[in-house]
C-alpha cells in the first residue's frame, strides 16, 4: 500500500482527501490511499512519517508551509525562491528517510488564472502574508502583474487594510484573498475592505474553496465583478503534487 497525506491545522475545511480518494478510485489505483494528519506543531511530522512506513508523500497546508522548510533535507529551487513548501516527497532507505520540498501552489494558481484573459496593465491587491500569498506573489511576478501586498499591520513591503482608499480600489482591479478568513467553519468572517467601491471591472479570487462562495466573493458578485474560488487551484496543485510523487517531476 502506498500512502499519501496532508499535514496542517485545522483540516476540517480541506477537500484534498476527497480529491485523491476519488482519483485513486477512478484510475484503479487500489494500492494507494490518502489520509489527513492534523498536527498543531510541524515538529510532529517526523513522528507521522516514522509511524507510517508506506508514506511516500505529503501535502502541506496552513500554518506549516513556511515552518516546515528547516525540517527538509532538500528543497526544490522554485520552492526555495518562493519561500514556501506545500508538497513533500519522501524517499526511504531502510528505517531512514529523506524529505524534499516542492511548491505546486504556483502551478495551481497560474493554471487557474488561465480562466481569465488579464493583461499586465491590471494591478492586484494580495491579502495575507502566509505561504499561499508567497506563491501567489511569485506567480503574479511571472505574469508581469504589478501588485500591492496587504497585511493586518503596515510593515515593510505591505500596506494595512485601513490604508486601502477608494483610489487604491479603483487602481487595483484584481483582488486575491490568500488568508483563511471566511473559510469553513467560520464562514461569516470577511476581510475589512471598502467593498462599496467594487465595480463590474473588478476580478476577485479567493483561494478558499469551502464554502464555494465566501462572503468576500459574494461582495464581488453583488458589484457585478468576475469571481473565482480556489477549487481550480486545488485541483491543479494536487495533480502537480501527484506528478512529483509518481516520479513524473522532481
DAMO-V193386 format. One record per run of one state. SS is the DSSP state (H for helix, E for strand, L for the rest). FROM is the first residue (numbers start at 1). TO is the last residue. If there is no record, write none. Layout:
SS;FROM;TO
SS;FROM;TO
This chain:
L;1;1
E;2;8
L;9;15
H;16;26
L;27;31
E;32;38
L;39;41
H;42;51
L;52;54
E;55;60
L;61;68
H;69;71
L;72;73
E;74;75
L;76;76
H;77;82
L;83;86
E;87;93
L;94;95
E;96;102
L;103;104
H;105;115
L;116;123
E;124;127
L;128;130
H;131;142
L;143;146
E;147;151
L;152;158
E;159;160
H;161;163
L;164;165
H;166;171
L;172;173
E;174;177
L;178;194
H;195;197
L;198;202
E;203;206
L;207;214
H;215;222
L;223;225
E;226;228
L;229;230
H;231;245
L;246;250
